[in-house]
Amino acid sequence: MTARIAPPAACPCDPARRYAACCGPLHAGQAAASAAALMRSRYSAYVLGDLEYLRASWAAETCPAELDFDPAVRWLGLELKRQREDGDAAVVEFVARYRVGGGSAVRLHEVSRFARVDGRWVYVDGEFPRG
């Protein structure tokens, strides 16, 4: 496990936004207004090494017993492709880019499922589309 990184001025999910007005309040305990906002905050938590937030925002039935960070991973950016909410269920498709060590950039393309549980959005699971 790596230590949590101090929050930056710019938000990791979108450098045009300030962390204190974007993902910061969610990391401090505020409920996400949408599944897309939760997805962005989870990306920022990966960037910042916030393991506690990732666990708290993951559905209890699908959260892995072991969760760790690779200190060699450097997150490079996030792009939301589409989002759809239907009552207490939602889907968010995104592409996150990262690099391991000095290697080439890698694209993580995922279609994630979210559920609203007791008024709060949580990440359930995701699939990696082909192509």
Accessible surface in RSA format (square Angstrom, percent):
REM  Atomic radii and reference values for relative SASA: ProtOr
REM  Chains: A
REM  Algorithm: Lee & Richards
REM  Probe-radius: 1.40
REM  Slices: 20
REM RES _ NUM      All-atoms   Total-Side   Main-Chain    Non-polar    All polar
REM                ABS   REL    ABS   REL    ABS   REL    ABS   REL    ABS   REL
RES MET A   1   160.03  82.9 102.51  67.8  57.52 136.9  90.88  77.3  69.15  91.6
RES THR A   2    39.31  28.0  30.23  30.7   9.07  21.6  30.78  41.3   8.53  12.9
RES ALA A   3    88.62  81.5  64.03  98.8  24.58  55.9  74.86 105.4  13.76  36.5
RES ARG A   4   102.25  42.9  74.79  38.1  27.46  65.4  50.16  68.6  52.09  31.6
RES ILE A   5    96.07  54.7  90.56  67.5   5.52  13.3  96.07  69.2   0.00   0.0
RES ALA A   6    80.70  74.2  61.88  95.5  18.82  42.8  68.51  96.5  12.19  32.3
RES PRO A   7    71.65  52.2  49.64  45.3  22.01  80.0  49.64  41.0  22.01 136.8
RES PRO A   8    54.54  39.7  38.40  35.0  16.14  58.7  49.59  40.9   4.95  30.8
RES ALA A   9    67.06  61.7  49.14  75.8  17.92  40.8  57.01  80.3  10.05  26.6
RES ALA A  10    44.25  40.7  37.71  58.2   6.54  14.9  40.37  56.9   3.88  10.3
RES CYS A  11     1.20   0.9   0.00   0.0   1.20   2.8   0.13   0.3   1.07   1.2
RES PRO A  12    22.32  16.3   3.71   3.4  18.61  67.6  15.93  13.2   6.39  39.7
RES CYS A  13     4.41   3.3   0.00   0.0   4.41  10.4   0.01   0.0   4.40   4.7
RES ASP A  14    36.24  25.4  34.68  34.5   1.56   3.7   6.06  14.3  30.18  30.1
RES PRO A  15   108.03  78.7  92.09  83.9  15.95  58.0  92.48  76.4  15.55  96.7
RES ALA A  16    98.33  90.4  53.76  83.0  44.57 101.4  65.94  92.9  32.39  85.8
RES ARG A  17   106.82  44.9 100.68  51.3   6.15  14.6  32.37  44.2  74.45  45.1
RES ARG A  18   152.61  64.1 149.13  76.0   3.49   8.3  62.48  85.4  90.13  54.6
RES TYR A  19    18.28   8.5  18.28  10.4   0.00   0.0  15.49  11.6   2.79   3.4
RES ALA A  20    77.24  71.0  56.19  86.7  21.05  47.9  61.33  86.4  15.91  42.1
RES ALA A  21    86.23  79.3  52.34  80.8  33.89  77.1  58.30  82.1  27.93  74.0
RES CYS A  22    20.86  15.8   6.69   7.5  14.17  33.3   7.46  18.9  13.40  14.5
RES CYS A  23     2.69   2.0   2.37   2.6   0.33   0.8   0.33   0.8   2.37   2.6
RES GLY A  24    10.71  13.2   0.00   N/A  10.71  13.2   6.69  18.4   4.02   9.0
RES PRO A  25    39.03  28.4  31.74  28.9   7.29  26.5  37.96  31.3   1.07   6.6
RES LEU A  26    15.04   8.4  14.31  10.2   0.73   1.8  14.31  10.0   0.73   2.0
RES HIS A  27    27.53  15.0   3.91   2.7  23.62  60.4   4.22   4.3  23.31  27.1
RES ALA A  28    92.85  85.4  48.26  74.5  44.59 101.4  61.04  86.0  31.81  84.3
RES GLY A  29    44.10  54.4   0.00   N/A  44.10  54.4  32.14  88.2  11.96  26.8
RES GLN A  30   110.14  61.6  93.64  68.4  16.50  39.3  40.14  85.4  70.00  53.1
RES ALA A  31    38.01  35.0  26.07  40.2  11.94  27.2  27.01  38.0  11.00  29.2
RES ALA A  32    11.45  10.5   0.56   0.9  10.89  24.8   0.57   0.8  10.88  28.8
RES ALA A  33    99.41  91.4  63.95  98.7  35.46  80.7  75.64 106.5  23.78  63.0
RES SER A  34    32.27  27.3  32.27  43.1   0.00   0.0  22.97  48.9   9.30  13.0
RES ALA A  35     0.23   0.2   0.23   0.3   0.00   0.0   0.23   0.3   0.00   0.0
RES ALA A  36    10.58   9.7  10.01  15.5   0.56   1.3  10.01  14.1   0.56   1.5
RES ALA A  37    30.98  28.5  25.86  39.9   5.12  11.7  28.79  40.5   2.19   5.8
RES LEU A  38     5.91   3.3   5.91   4.2   0.00   0.0   5.91   4.1   0.00   0.0
RES MET A  39    10.06   5.2  10.06   6.7   0.00   0.0  10.06   8.5   0.00   0.0
RES ARG A  40    46.80  19.6  46.80  23.9   0.00   0.0   6.78   9.3  40.02  24.3
RES SER A  41     0.00   0.0   0.00   0.0   0.00   0.0   0.00   0.0   0.00   0.0
RES ARG A  42    12.12   5.1  12.12   6.2   0.00   0.0   3.67   5.0   8.45   5.1
RES TYR A  43     9.91   4.6   6.80   3.9   3.11   8.1   6.56   4.9   3.36   4.1
RES SER A  44     0.00   0.0   0.00   0.0   0.00   0.0   0.00   0.0   0.00   0.0
RES ALA A  45     0.00   0.0   0.00   0.0   0.00   0.0   0.00   0.0   0.00   0.0
RES TYR A  46    62.99  29.4  57.42  32.7   5.57  14.5  42.24  31.7  20.75  25.6
RES VAL A  47    38.60  25.4  30.67  27.8   7.93  19.1  30.87  26.8   7.73  21.0
RES LEU A  48     3.22   1.8   3.22   2.3   0.00   0.0   3.22   2.3   0.00   0.0
RES GLY A  49     7.67   9.5   0.00   N/A   7.67   9.5   3.89  10.7   3.78   8.5
RES ASP A  50    12.14   8.5  10.91  10.9   1.23   2.9   1.23   2.9  10.91  10.9
RES LEU A  51    27.96  15.6  25.81  18.5   2.15   5.4  25.81  18.1   2.15   5.8
RES GLU A  52   145.75  83.7 135.79 102.7   9.96  23.7  53.21 102.9  92.54  75.6
RES TYR A  53    23.04  10.8  19.74  11.2   3.30   8.6  20.06  15.1   2.98   3.7
RES LEU A  54     0.00   0.0   0.00   0.0   0.00   0.0   0.00   0.0   0.00   0.0
RES ARG A  55    85.53  35.9  75.95  38.7   9.59  22.8  43.75  59.8  41.79  25.3
RES ALA A  56    80.59  74.1  44.28  68.3  36.31  82.6  57.31  80.7  23.28  61.7
RES SER A  57     6.61   5.6   3.39   4.5   3.22   7.4   6.61  14.1   0.00   0.0
RES TRP A  58    35.02  14.1  27.76  13.4   7.26  17.0  26.89  14.3   8.13  13.2
RES ALA A  59     5.03   4.6   1.80   2.8   3.23   7.4   5.03   7.1   0.00   0.0
RES ALA A  60    96.54  88.8  66.01 101.9  30.53  69.5  72.40 102.0  24.14  63.9
RES GLU A  61   143.60  82.4 102.56  77.6  41.04  97.7  66.66 128.9  76.94  62.8
RES THR A  62    52.95  37.7  31.21  31.6  21.74  51.8  38.38  51.6  14.57  22.0
RES CYS A  63    32.52  24.6  12.17  13.6  20.35  47.8   8.11  20.5  24.41  26.3
RES PRO A  64    48.19  35.1  37.11  33.8  11.08  40.3  47.43  39.2   0.76   4.7
RES ALA A  65    95.31  87.6  61.29  94.6  34.02  77.4  72.27 101.8  23.04  61.0
RES GLU A  66   152.42  87.5 138.26 104.6  14.15  33.7  61.11 118.2  91.30  74.5
RES LEU A  67    31.01  17.3  16.65  11.9  14.36  36.1  19.49  13.7  11.52  31.0
RES ASP A  68    92.39  64.7  67.67  67.4  24.71  58.4  32.15  75.7  60.24  60.1
RES PHE A  69    24.93  12.5  14.65   9.1  10.28  26.8  17.80  10.8   7.13  20.4
RES ASP A  70    76.99  53.9  60.33  60.0  16.66  39.4  27.82  65.5  49.18  49.0
RES PRO A  71    88.39  64.4  78.97  72.0   9.42  34.2  85.92  70.9   2.47  15.3
RES ALA A  72    41.75  38.4  31.41  48.5  10.34  23.5  40.18  56.6   1.57   4.2
RES VAL A  73    29.17  19.2  21.06  19.1   8.11  19.5  21.06  18.3   8.11  22.0
RES ARG A  74   142.47  59.8 140.68  71.7   1.79   4.3  56.16  76.8  86.31  52.3
RES TRP A  75    62.87  25.2  36.32  17.6  26.55  62.3  30.45  16.2  32.41  52.6
RES LEU A  76    65.49  36.5  36.82  26.3  28.67  72.1  42.31  29.7  23.19  62.4
RES GLY A  77    14.56  18.0   0.00   N/A  14.56  18.0  14.17  38.9   0.39   0.9
RES LEU A  78    29.92  16.7   0.10   0.1  29.82  75.0   1.17   0.8  28.75  77.4
RES GLU A  79    89.13  51.2  84.42  63.9   4.70  11.2  38.05  73.6  51.07  41.7
RES LEU A  80    42.95  23.9  18.51  13.2  24.44  61.4  18.56  13.0  24.39  65.6
RES LYS A  81   101.13  49.3  66.51  40.8  34.63  82.4  30.55  27.5  70.58  75.2
RES ARG A  82   108.45  45.5  98.28  50.1  10.17  24.2  61.97  84.7  46.48  28.2
RES GLN A  83   110.92  62.0  86.40  63.1  24.52  58.4  27.67  58.9  83.25  63.1
RES ARG A  84   139.26  58.5 132.76  67.7   6.50  15.5  66.09  90.3  73.17  44.3
RES GLU A  85    81.56  46.8  50.90  38.5  30.66  73.0  26.06  50.4  55.51  45.3
RES ASP A  86   108.85  76.2  97.98  97.5  10.87  25.7  20.13  47.4  88.72  88.5
RES GLY A  87    52.94  65.3   0.00   N/A  52.94  65.3  39.72 109.0  13.21  29.6
RES ASP A  88    88.17  61.8  78.49  78.1   9.68  22.9  22.37  52.7  65.79  65.6
RES ALA A  89    54.97  50.5  54.39  83.9   0.59   1.3  54.54  76.8   0.44   1.2
RES ALA A  90     5.30   4.9   0.21   0.3   5.09  11.6   2.95   4.2   2.35   6.2
RES VAL A  91    21.49  14.1  21.48  19.4   0.02   0.0  21.48  18.7   0.02   0.0
RES VAL A  92     0.58   0.4   0.58   0.5   0.00   0.0   0.58   0.5   0.00   0.0
RES GLU A  93    23.84  13.7  23.84  18.0   0.00   0.0   0.15   0.3  23.69  19.3
RES PHE A  94    13.74   6.9  13.74   8.5   0.00   0.0  13.74   8.3   0.00   0.0
RES VAL A  95     3.63   2.4   2.51   2.3   1.12   2.7   2.51   2.2   1.12   3.0
RES ALA A  96     1.67   1.5   1.67   2.6   0.00   0.0   1.67   2.4   0.00   0.0
RES ARG A  97   102.69  43.1 102.69  52.3   0.00   0.0  29.36  40.1  73.33  44.4
RES TYR A  98    47.59  22.2  47.59  27.1   0.00   0.0  13.35  10.0  34.24  42.2
RES ARG A  99    86.37  36.3  86.37  44.0   0.00   0.0  16.41  22.4  69.96  42.4
RES VAL A 100    67.53  44.4  60.41  54.7   7.12  17.2  60.41  52.5   7.12  19.3
RES GLY A 101    44.08  54.4   0.00   N/A  44.08  54.4  35.20  96.6   8.88  19.9
RES GLY A 102    86.40 106.6   0.00   N/A  86.40 106.6  41.01 112.5  45.39 101.7
RES GLY A 103    35.52  43.8   0.00   N/A  35.52  43.8  32.30  88.6   3.22   7.2
RES SER A 104    96.33  81.4  77.75 103.8  18.57  42.8  43.74  93.1  52.59  73.7
RES ALA A 105    54.31  49.9  27.31  42.2  27.00  61.4  27.58  38.8  26.74  70.8
RES VAL A 106    62.88  41.4  58.69  53.1   4.19  10.1  62.88  54.6   0.00   0.0
RES ARG A 107   143.39  60.2 118.73  60.5  24.66  58.7  53.65  73.3  89.74  54.4
RES LEU A 108    50.32  28.0  48.28  34.5   2.04   5.1  50.32  35.3   0.00   0.0
RES HIS A 109    36.13  19.7  31.54  21.9   4.59  11.7  29.69  30.6   6.44   7.5
RES GLU A 110    14.58   8.4  14.58  11.0   0.00   0.0   0.23   0.4  14.35  11.7
RES VAL A 111    28.82  19.0  27.47  24.9   1.35   3.3  27.47  23.9   1.35   3.7
RES SER A 112     0.72   0.6   0.72   1.0   0.00   0.0   0.00   0.0   0.72   1.0
RES ARG A 113   120.04  50.4 120.04  61.2   0.00   0.0  44.35  60.6  75.69  45.9
RES PHE A 114     4.50   2.2   0.68   0.4   3.82   9.9   0.68   0.4   3.82  10.9
RES ALA A 115    27.84  25.6  27.84  43.0   0.00   0.0  27.84  39.2   0.00   0.0
RES ARG A 116    83.16  34.9  69.54  35.4  13.63  32.4  16.75  22.9  66.42  40.3
RES VAL A 117    76.29  50.2  69.62  63.0   6.67  16.1  72.89  63.3   3.40   9.2
RES ASP A 118   143.85 100.8 101.81 101.3  42.04  99.4  42.58 100.2 101.26 101.0
RES GLY A 119    55.47  68.4   0.00   N/A  55.47  68.4  29.79  81.8  25.68  57.5
RES ARG A 120   109.85  46.1 109.83  56.0   0.02   0.1  45.85  62.7  64.00  38.8
RES TRP A 121     8.10   3.3   1.69   0.8   6.42  15.1   1.18   0.6   6.92  11.2
RES VAL A 122    18.35  12.1  18.35  16.6   0.00   0.0  18.35  15.9   0.00   0.0
RES TYR A 123    25.87  12.1  25.87  14.7   0.00   0.0  10.44   7.8  15.44  19.0
RES VAL A 124    17.09  11.2  16.62  15.0   0.47   1.1  16.62  14.4   0.47   1.3
RES ASP A 125    51.61  36.1  49.62  49.4   1.99   4.7  25.15  59.2  26.45  26.4
RES GLY A 126    25.99  32.1   0.00   N/A  25.99  32.1   1.22   3.3  24.78  55.5
RES GLU A 127   130.06  74.7 126.19  95.5   3.86   9.2  45.80  88.6  84.26  68.8
RES PHE A 128   130.88  65.5 108.65  67.3  22.23  57.9 108.65  65.9  22.23  63.6
RES PRO A 129    52.07  38.0  28.21  25.7  23.86  86.7  39.30  32.4  12.78  79.4
RES ARG A 130   237.52  99.7 202.69 103.3  34.83  82.9  80.28 109.7 157.24  95.3
RES GLY A 131   111.87 138.0   0.00   N/A 111.87 138.0  73.85 202.7  38.02  85.2
END  Absolute sums over single chains surface
CHAIN  1 A     7479.2       5603.4       1875.8       4170.0       3309.2
END  Absolute sums over all chains
TOTAL          7479.2       5603.4       1875.8       4170.0       3309.2
